[in-house]
């Protein structure tokens, strides 16, 4: 009889522990969506995943680059490699 009570108590504790992480996750703000859309680098004309691209503003519009070097060249006025 003690074994059944102990087993029931263990089951209740296990269920409670499994629900805790989901409660913690629901309190966290949602992560921003990651996009795997391809974007074109205006300097070297290569395509890069938006989630890995270096983002910069160009005339109020977002511009995406494959590297920091391309972003720097764009800021200096160079449009094509």
C-alpha positions, 0 to 999 in steps of 0.5 A: 500500500505504501508503494502505491502511495509513493508511486502516486506522489511521485507521478504528481511531482513529475507532472508538476515538474514537467509543466513548470518549463512551459509556464516559464516559457509563456512568461517570456516575450516571443522571439523575433521571427528569423527569416531565411529569405535571400537578400542581395548585397548591393556592393558585391551582388551576392545573395545572403540569408537575411538572418545572417546578413549585416543590416544597415540603413540606406536612405531610410530603407534597409540594406543587407550586406554579406560582410562588414567590409561590403557595408563599409564600402557601401557607406563610402559610396561604392555601389558595385565591386 
